[in-house]
Each structure stands twice: as structure tokens, then as C-alpha cells.
Amino acid sequence: MSLDQFLDRPPAQPEDGIGLALSGGGYRAMVFHVGALIRLNEVALLRKIKRISSVSGGSITAGVLGTSWNELKFTNDVASNFEIVVERVRKMADVTVDAGAIIGGILLPGSISERVANAYDKTLFKGARLEALPDDSQPGNPRFVINATNIQTAALWRFSRNYMGDYRVGLVEQPDVSLAVAVAASSAFPPVLSPSELDIAQPVINTPGADLHKEPYIGTAVLSDGGVYDNLGLETIVKRYTTLLVSDAGQKIAPEPDPHRDWARHSLRVLDTVDNQVRSLRKRHLIDSYHRKDHTGTYWGIRTSFADYQLADDPLKCATRNPVALAEIPTRLEAMPRNVQDRLMNWGYAICDAALRAHLDAALQTKLGVKIGLPTNFPFDGGY
């Protein structure tokens, strides 16, 4: 592996390839993204993705997909047994994590983040390390990048099979880190689940530009939710690939006519306002890059209006359905009824399909080697 590959330096111009970003948003995002992945798999795009970049709730989904990847049975680039990913995510969505972790972290030894990681490991990852993610040097395997925010350096901290670190501290090659710990760091949304402290036992390579390659930065990383730095998960794909697919399950901030004045609740409102602004800016820059033809691809969001795509065909009758209640599900790691899971996956599936049909034209489909036809049914009964 060359130094440039190890450092993951983006090329001077984006290379041909597809990058997929999965946003944060707690279990709401985790489940919504599964619906989008079902549609991407159906149209043979999933296996063509070169990198899957995730933050927060999206990292739970990415972790499940990554650890399930070698079990997927692809024929003509479509996995016939994608239900194994669905069922593993459902298993997580059946369990409330945040409340018990918070109470235990306050009253008992150990941190809140450690309890969240333990819950992920017990339910999903079963001791798997980052090395369990697919080897992207092999054809048909994407690179999975799980993003957290380094609170010490104010930079994006990346976990992958090949490395972890940030540009200010340096990088650890072949990190021996639990996948559950990486996902817990990525989903440590402040203030209640943050921070997540990572002890760095392996050597940290002093990479060019690493101005903080010294103690305490190379000994311990104090991490928070990846969405603090990049709430769409775009950072690791936007400069590298020509085609960007972005699935956004973030929750738009609602007006508050009489905001709280006490410091705790007022601070939460301020954090939400900052998050909303950053998300809006990143989305605006992304859409502008599509319009300028800097990138091809498409964005879909949990709050996207189906009518905005102005499609001639509406086989799933989306024009008569209202997803607002799903978009307003709180950002929690809280058990979700199965019928709500079904509706979220169906909505993720439907709006991903609409975005693909609206913005991946025939020429791009030919270039990518896919043909996007009309869907015939929702993945699950009941629509959304």
C-alpha cells in the first residue's frame, strides 16, 4: 500500500466510482437507511459502491452491513439474502440502549459510552473487530468508514479496516479495535452519550501535517458523535468519487416560540440549532455540486417531499402518503415497534427509489451498469 493510499489522500480530481453517505439520527436513521439499502441492492447498485461513509445512527447500519457482507449471496450484483441485514438491524431496534446506559453510567462504575458499546456488541457484533469489515482491495467490496469527532483536535476521526486516526494526530495501521467501540464512538451524541474515550495501544504513524503527533493525543482519543463534525457523513467521499449517493435521516429543528432559559435546556437548543445549520450548509453545497456537474448522483432525506421529484410514475402511491410522523421520531436509541420499523424501511425504500429514478439518467445508468425500473411493492406490508 502506498503512502497516499494509507493516508487516504483524495485525488486531484474525483475518481470514477460511487460513494454512499449514511447520516445520523439514532434508531430513526438506522432503520430508514435499511430501506434505502434494500432498493440500492434491488437495482444492483449496492455492490458497485466503493465506499460507505457513516455517522451516528448510520454507523450502526453500516456496521451491520459490513459484518454481514461476506454472507451476502450476490448474483448479477444483487444479494438474494439481504434479509439477514434487515433482521440484524431489527434485533437492535427491538432493544432500548440509551436510557439504561445513561442510568448505569451515572450510578455504576464505567462510562455511558462503554455501556452503549457493550449493548451493540451483545446484540450485533459478538466481539468482531474492525478487521471483520470487508477487504476493499478485493473486487466488489466497499470500504467502510465509520466517522467520529475528535473533541481534542476538532477533526474527523475515522475508523476503518485499514486504519484509524485523524489528520492532526496521525494514523494507526490495521487498528485492533472492537467494531462496537467504533460504532459507539460514532453514535455518542452529546451531551448524554458523549464522550467516548479510546485508549490507543498501537503505534501512531506520524503522517505529514500531523501537528499534534504527541501525548496526550497519541495515547487517548476523546471522541464524540461523528455528526458533530459532519452530520451527513460526506467528508470522506465528497472529494474522492464522481458519484455521490446521500441518505439523510436527520431531524430538522422545529420552531420554539418560547425557548427555555435555564442553561441545560437552553444549551441543548443551541446545540440543535448549530447542528441544523451545519446540516443545511452541507446539503446546500452537495446540491450545488450536482447542479454544477462536479458530481453525479442524488440525495434523499427523511423529510424530502416525493412530489419534488416530479416523477411521471408513482407505482407505490407515494403522493397520497405522509411521512412527517416518521421524520419526527425522536433521535433516540430506544426500542421501536415492529410496525414502525416497517414504515420507516418502506419510506426509506420509496424515497431512495424516487431519487434514483429522478436523478440517475439513462447515460449514468449505462455508465454504472444498472437499469433502474419501477418498483412493484414495498418491502413490507402497510406502506408508510
Secondary structure per residue as TSV (DSSP state, phi and psi in degrees):
chain	resnum	aa	ss	phi	psi
A	1	M	-	360.0	130.0
A	2	S	-	-73.8	163.7
A	3	L	H	-61.5	-41.2
A	4	D	H	-61.0	-41.5
A	5	Q	H	-65.4	-41.6
A	6	F	H	-65.1	-40.9
A	7	L	H	-76.3	-10.7
A	8	D	T	59.2	40.0
A	9	R	-	-70.6	130.0
A	10	P	-	-69.1	149.5
A	11	P	-	-68.6	166.2
A	12	A	S	-59.1	-36.8
A	13	Q	S	-126.1	145.6
A	14	P	-	-55.5	140.1
A	15	E	E	-89.5	156.3
A	16	D	E	-60.5	132.5
A	17	G	E	153.7	167.1
A	18	I	E	-111.6	130.5
A	19	G	E	-112.9	137.4
A	20	L	E	-117.1	129.0
A	21	A	E	-111.4	133.1
A	22	L	E	-116.7	116.5
A	23	S	-	-75.2	176.3
A	24	G	-	-88.1	-179.5
A	25	G	-	140.4	28.7
A	26	G	H	61.3	-151.3
A	27	Y	H	-63.9	-30.1
A	28	R	H	-54.2	-48.3
A	29	A	H	-68.9	-45.2
A	30	M	H	-51.7	-45.0
A	31	V	H	-81.1	-42.4
A	32	F	H	-55.4	-45.2
A	33	H	H	-62.5	-30.2
A	34	V	H	-61.6	-41.3
A	35	G	H	-59.8	-42.1
A	36	A	H	-63.4	-41.7
A	37	L	H	-63.6	-36.0
A	38	I	H	-59.5	-45.2
A	39	R	H	-68.6	-41.5
A	40	L	H	-60.2	-37.4
A	41	N	H	-67.6	-43.3
A	42	E	H	-58.0	-38.8
A	43	V	T	-93.1	12.5
A	44	A	T	67.4	26.1
A	45	L	-	-92.7	-29.1
A	46	L	G	-56.2	-46.7
A	47	R	G	-74.7	-11.6
A	48	K	G	-89.7	-6.6
A	49	I	E	-72.9	133.9
A	50	K	E	-90.6	-27.7
A	51	R	E	-147.1	136.3
A	52	I	E	-117.0	113.4
A	53	S	E	-109.2	131.2
A	54	S	E	-138.4	154.9
A	55	V	E	-135.3	147.8
A	56	S	T	52.8	-126.1
A	57	G	H	-57.6	-32.5
A	58	G	H	-63.8	-26.9
A	59	S	H	-72.8	-26.5
A	60	I	H	-64.5	-47.8
A	61	T	H	-60.6	-45.2
A	62	A	H	-62.2	-41.0
A	63	G	H	-61.5	-41.2
A	64	V	H	-65.8	-46.4
A	65	L	H	-61.4	-42.9
A	66	G	H	-62.9	-43.6
A	67	T	H	-77.1	-14.4
A	68	S	H	-95.3	-10.8
A	69	W	G	-55.9	-45.3
A	70	N	G	-71.1	-12.3
A	71	E	G	-90.6	-15.1
A	72	L	-	-70.9	137.0
A	73	K	-	-104.8	100.7
A	74	F	E	-91.7	130.3
A	75	T	E	-127.9	121.9
A	76	N	T	52.8	41.2
A	77	D	T	67.0	18.0
A	78	V	E	-120.5	126.2
A	79	A	E	-80.4	123.0
A	80	S	T	-80.9	-13.4
A	81	N	T	-121.3	39.3
A	82	F	T	-64.1	-13.0
A	83	E	H	-61.6	-19.3
A	84	I	H	-66.4	-34.3
A	85	V	H	-68.4	-44.5
A	86	V	H	-58.5	-47.9
A	87	E	H	-68.3	-33.3
A	88	R	H	-69.8	-38.3
A	89	V	H	-67.1	-40.5
A	90	R	H	-57.9	-40.6
A	91	K	H	-59.2	-39.0
A	92	M	H	-70.1	-42.0
A	93	A	H	-68.1	-13.9
A	94	D	T	-81.5	-8.7
A	95	V	S	-117.2	129.8
A	96	T	-	-82.7	127.1
A	97	V	-	-110.4	-44.0
A	98	D	H	-66.5	-44.1
A	99	A	H	-61.3	-49.5
A	100	G	H	-64.3	-37.4
A	101	A	H	-64.9	-40.2
A	102	I	H	-67.0	-47.2
A	103	I	H	-63.7	-45.3
A	104	G	H	-64.4	-38.7
A	105	G	H	-66.8	-26.9
A	106	I	H	-82.3	-41.0
A	107	L	H	-96.6	-21.0
A	108	L	S	-124.4	163.7
A	109	P	S	-60.8	151.3
A	110	G	S	96.6	156.9
A	111	S	-	-91.2	164.8
A	112	I	H	-60.8	-45.2
A	113	S	H	-61.9	-36.7
A	114	E	H	-62.4	-37.4
A	115	R	H	-69.9	-37.5
A	116	V	H	-63.6	-45.0
A	117	A	H	-60.5	-41.6
A	118	N	H	-62.2	-39.0
A	119	A	H	-66.4	-43.0
A	120	Y	H	-61.0	-42.6
A	121	D	I	-67.1	-42.8
A	122	K	I	-65.2	-40.9
A	123	T	I	-85.9	-37.1
A	124	L	I	-117.6	-52.9
A	125	F	I	-98.3	-18.4
A	126	K	T	51.5	43.3
A	127	G	T	85.8	1.9
A	128	A	-	-61.9	143.8
A	129	R	B	-102.9	175.1
A	130	L	G	-58.8	-27.6
A	131	E	G	-65.8	-12.5
A	132	A	G	-75.5	-13.9
A	133	L	S	-69.8	156.3
A	134	P	-	-61.0	149.8
A	135	D	-	-84.8	107.4
A	136	D	T	-76.1	-0.8
A	137	S	T	-76.7	-11.8
A	138	Q	S	-94.3	137.4
A	139	P	T	-56.2	138.1
A	140	G	T	86.5	-1.9
A	141	N	-	-106.0	126.1
A	142	P	-	-81.0	160.6
A	143	R	E	-89.3	131.1
A	144	F	E	-98.6	126.4
A	145	V	E	-121.7	116.7
A	146	I	E	-101.8	119.7
A	147	N	E	-104.3	134.6
A	148	A	E	-126.2	176.6
A	149	T	E	-114.3	125.9
A	150	N	E	-82.5	109.5
A	151	I	T	-70.1	-25.1
A	152	Q	T	-70.2	-41.5
A	153	T	T	-104.2	-8.9
A	154	A	T	59.0	36.2
A	155	A	E	-126.8	165.8
A	156	L	E	-78.0	125.7
A	157	W	E	-100.7	123.8
A	158	R	E	-108.9	135.7
A	159	F	E	-111.2	133.0
A	160	S	-	-151.4	176.5
A	161	R	S	-62.2	-34.7
A	162	N	S	-88.7	-29.9
A	163	Y	E	-162.7	167.5
A	164	M	E	-144.3	158.6
A	165	G	E	140.3	-172.2
A	166	D	E	-138.3	170.0
A	167	Y	T	-71.3	-16.1
A	168	R	T	-91.8	-27.8
A	169	V	T	-95.8	-37.9
A	170	G	E	119.1	-171.1
A	171	L	E	-131.0	146.6
A	172	V	E	-104.5	122.6
A	173	E	E	-83.3	139.0
A	174	Q	S	48.5	62.2
A	175	P	-	-64.3	132.1
A	176	D	-	-93.1	75.6
A	177	V	-	-129.8	140.1
A	178	S	B	-62.4	135.7
A	179	L	H	-61.9	-35.3
A	180	A	H	-63.1	-38.0
A	181	V	H	-65.9	-42.5
A	182	A	H	-62.5	-45.1
A	183	V	H	-68.3	-37.1
A	184	A	H	-64.6	-38.9
A	185	A	H	-65.3	-42.7
A	186	S	H	-64.3	-29.6
A	187	S	T	-107.9	22.0
A	188	A	-	-84.2	67.9
A	189	F	-	-72.1	137.1
A	190	P	T	-78.9	157.8
A	191	P	T	-91.6	-12.8
A	192	V	T	-78.9	-34.7
A	193	L	S	-100.4	2.3
A	194	S	-	-112.2	147.0
A	195	P	-	-94.4	172.8
A	196	S	E	-117.6	118.4
A	197	E	E	-96.7	127.1
A	198	L	E	-113.8	115.1
A	199	D	E	-78.1	128.1
A	200	I	-	-101.5	105.1
A	201	A	-	-91.7	-22.4
A	202	Q	S	-91.0	161.9
A	203	P	-	-62.4	141.8
A	204	V	-	-104.6	121.0
A	205	I	B	-74.2	131.9
A	206	N	-	-81.3	92.6
A	207	T	-	-85.0	156.4
A	208	P	T	-54.3	130.3
A	209	G	T	88.9	-1.9
A	210	A	-	-78.7	86.1
A	211	D	T	-76.7	-9.5
A	212	L	T	-116.7	32.3
A	213	H	-	-80.9	77.5
A	214	K	S	-167.6	169.2
A	215	E	T	-69.6	147.8
A	216	P	T	-85.8	-0.5
A	217	Y	T	-65.7	-33.4
A	218	I	T	-88.2	-0.9
A	219	G	T	-104.2	-35.4
A	220	T	E	-144.7	133.8
A	221	A	E	-108.3	125.7
A	222	V	E	-99.0	107.8
A	223	L	E	-113.1	154.5
A	224	S	E	-135.2	178.6
A	225	D	E	-47.9	136.1
A	226	G	G	-60.2	-26.6
A	227	G	G	-69.7	-14.9
A	228	V	G	-61.9	-39.0
A	229	Y	T	-93.6	-40.1
A	230	D	-	-148.6	90.1
A	231	N	T	-78.3	-1.2
A	232	L	T	-106.6	-13.1
A	233	G	S	77.7	23.3
A	234	L	-	-81.9	-26.8
A	235	E	T	-53.4	-39.3
A	236	T	T	-87.0	-0.9
A	237	I	T	-123.3	-21.9
A	238	V	T	-66.5	-33.2
A	239	K	T	-93.7	-5.3
A	240	R	T	-101.2	-37.2
A	241	Y	E	-119.9	150.9
A	242	T	E	-77.2	-29.5
A	243	T	E	-113.5	122.4
A	244	L	E	-117.8	125.9
A	245	L	E	-113.1	127.1
A	246	V	E	-129.3	121.4
A	247	S	E	-108.1	117.4
A	248	D	E	-119.6	114.1
A	249	A	-	-111.9	22.5
A	250	G	-	-67.5	153.7
A	251	Q	-	-99.7	121.9
A	252	K	-	-71.7	137.6
A	253	I	-	-68.7	136.6
A	254	A	-	-93.7	151.3
A	255	P	-	-59.6	148.0
A	256	E	-	-136.0	97.5
A	257	P	S	-64.3	-27.0
A	258	D	S	-133.2	74.8
A	259	P	-	-64.2	150.7
A	260	H	-	-63.6	146.5
A	261	R	-	-101.3	-19.5
A	262	D	S	-67.5	150.5
A	263	W	H	-62.0	-36.6
A	264	A	H	-67.8	-55.3
A	265	R	H	-72.8	-32.1
A	266	H	H	-65.1	-39.6
A	267	S	H	-63.3	-38.8
A	268	L	H	-61.7	-41.5
A	269	R	H	-64.0	-39.6
A	270	V	H	-64.6	-43.7
A	271	L	H	-59.2	-43.0
A	272	D	H	-63.3	-37.5
A	273	T	H	-66.8	-42.8
A	274	V	H	-62.2	-45.3
A	275	D	H	-59.4	-43.9
A	276	N	H	-62.0	-41.8
A	277	Q	H	-66.1	-45.5
A	278	V	H	-63.5	-43.4
A	279	R	H	-60.4	-44.8
A	280	S	H	-62.7	-40.9
A	281	L	H	-65.4	-44.6
A	282	R	H	-63.9	-41.1
A	283	K	H	-63.4	-43.3
A	284	R	H	-62.2	-43.9
A	285	H	H	-64.7	-37.8
A	286	L	H	-63.0	-50.3
A	287	I	H	-61.6	-40.0
A	288	D	H	-60.6	-38.1
A	289	S	H	-67.3	-32.4
A	290	Y	H	-65.4	-46.4
A	291	H	H	-64.1	-36.2
A	292	R	T	-77.7	-6.7
A	293	K	T	70.1	19.2
A	294	D	S	-66.7	-33.3
A	295	H	-	-136.3	154.3
A	296	T	E	-104.1	172.8
A	297	G	E	122.0	-158.4
A	298	T	E	-162.7	158.9
A	299	Y	E	-117.6	139.5
A	300	W	E	-136.1	146.1
A	301	G	E	-132.9	158.2
A	302	I	T	-65.6	-20.8
A	303	R	T	-104.3	7.8
A	304	T	-	-67.6	140.1
A	305	S	-	-86.9	126.4
A	306	F	G	-57.2	-37.1
A	307	A	G	-62.8	-26.8
A	308	D	G	-62.3	-23.1
A	309	Y	G	-79.2	-15.5
A	310	Q	-	51.4	47.4
A	311	L	-	-83.5	144.3
A	312	A	S	-72.9	-28.3
A	313	D	-	-111.8	137.7
A	314	D	-	-133.8	67.0
A	315	P	T	-65.3	-24.0
A	316	L	T	-97.6	6.7
A	317	K	-	57.4	44.1
A	318	C	G	-70.2	-27.9
A	319	A	G	-61.6	-23.0
A	320	T	G	-100.5	6.7
A	321	R	-	-111.6	150.7
A	322	N	-	-122.3	113.7
A	323	P	-	-92.6	5.6
A	324	V	H	-57.6	-41.4
A	325	A	H	-61.1	-34.6
A	326	L	H	-70.1	-39.7
A	327	A	H	-65.7	-22.6
A	328	E	T	-95.9	6.5
A	329	I	S	-61.3	130.4
A	330	P	-	-59.0	151.8
A	331	T	S	-79.8	89.2
A	332	R	-	-135.3	163.7
A	333	L	-	-105.3	63.5
A	334	E	-	-118.2	138.2
A	335	A	-	-49.3	137.9
A	336	M	-	-122.5	126.7
A	337	P	-	-55.8	148.0
A	338	R	H	-60.4	-35.1
A	339	N	H	-67.9	-31.5
A	340	V	H	-71.2	-39.6
A	341	Q	H	-56.8	-46.1
A	342	D	H	-58.3	-45.9
A	343	R	H	-66.1	-40.7
A	344	L	H	-64.3	-43.5
A	345	M	H	-65.2	-40.8
A	346	N	H	-62.4	-40.3
A	347	W	H	-69.4	-42.1
A	348	G	H	-59.3	-40.9
A	349	Y	H	-62.8	-47.7
A	350	A	H	-68.4	-43.4
A	351	I	H	-77.4	-30.3
A	352	C	H	-63.1	-45.9
A	353	D	H	-58.8	-45.4
A	354	A	H	-61.0	-43.4
A	355	A	H	-64.2	-42.9
A	356	L	H	-62.8	-46.3
A	357	R	H	-68.4	-30.2
A	358	A	H	-78.6	-34.0
A	359	H	H	-120.6	-7.5
A	360	L	S	-101.9	92.1
A	361	D	-	-71.6	176.3
A	362	A	H	-60.6	-39.1
A	363	A	H	-64.3	-42.8
A	364	L	H	-68.5	-39.1
A	365	Q	H	-60.7	-41.3
A	366	T	H	-63.3	-43.6
A	367	K	H	-60.3	-40.2
A	368	L	H	-83.0	-9.6
A	369	G	T	76.3	34.8
A	370	V	-	-132.8	162.6
A	371	K	-	-134.7	114.8
A	372	I	-	-96.1	102.5
A	373	G	-	-90.7	-174.7
A	374	L	-	-79.1	139.5
A	375	P	-	-71.3	153.0
A	376	T	-	-104.8	-30.8
A	377	N	S	-151.1	158.9
A	378	F	-	-67.7	155.5
A	379	P	S	-61.3	-30.4
A	380	F	S	-134.0	153.9
A	381	D	T	-64.2	148.4
A	382	G	T	104.2	-6.1
A	383	G	-	61.4	-138.0
A	384	Y	-	-144.6	360.0
